[in-house]
Amino acid sequence: MHLFLKVIVFLGAVTSLVSPLSAQQGVVSTGGDIQAPAGSVAFSIGQTASQIIDGETGSVHQGLQQPYTYQVTSVEDLREDIAIRLYPNPAESFVYVHLTPPATGFAQDRFTARLYDLSGKLILEQVLDSDVNTISISRLREAIYLLQVWQGHHFIKSYSFTKVN
């Protein structure tokens, strides 16, 4: 019987502490739910209201404004008739850039590989003029490098690889 009273007192104390608490309220301008076979996402756009003050002529929602900034970037899609592979990774002496060319060949579509270190320094630039192109990396130190493939003046894709000894 003594244990029963302790449980009742404990539950009463917890209830009295929890009842004055409330969850955050939001002043939202829009929102929604997205459903997919893999799951769902609920979202809202607005600000979190930390305090609501009601008066005779209306109410004020004080809160924290959370700005949403974004930057749109885009890259032209690689033509579907071109496939590029870089191998091996990691590499010791050579990396190979394998190009599956378009039906018109490479004459009008000059491809170039540019090799950079992680500080952004251009290490070498080489024309890719065959299906399988060999790039010598034997003189480079052990590190991670970035290889960019360009078609004329248009950036196509960037790859990273590790140089090992």
C-alpha positions, 0 to 999 in steps of 0.5 A: 500500500505504501508503494502504491501511494509513492507511485500516485504521488510521483505521477501527480508530480510529473503531471503537474510539471509537464502540464505547463510545458508546451511545444514550440509553435510556428508561424508558417507561410507554407508547408506540406507532406511528401509521401513516397514508398521509402518514407515521408517528409513533413515540412514548413516554411516560416519562423519559430514563435517563442512567445505569443502576446494577445491583446484587445486589438490582435496578437504579436508573435515574437520569435526567431527569424531563420533566414533561408539562403540558397545558391542555384548552380547548374552544369550542362548535362553530359551528352548521353553518347559520351561515357567517361571513366577514370581508373585505377584508384588508387594509382601508382604510376598512371591513371587512364581516362577511358572515353566512349566517343560520340558517333562523330568522333573526337575531331570536332569535340576536343577533350582535355584533362586538367590535373589539379592538386588539392590547393587548386594548382594546375599540375598538367593539362593533356589532350584526350585524343583516343578512347583510352588515354594514359596520364603519367603520375609517377613524378607526383607525390603521394596525395589526393588529386582532382582531374577535370575533363573538359570538352572545348571550353565546357567543363564536363566532369571532375574526378578525384583519385589517390596517388600512392607509392 
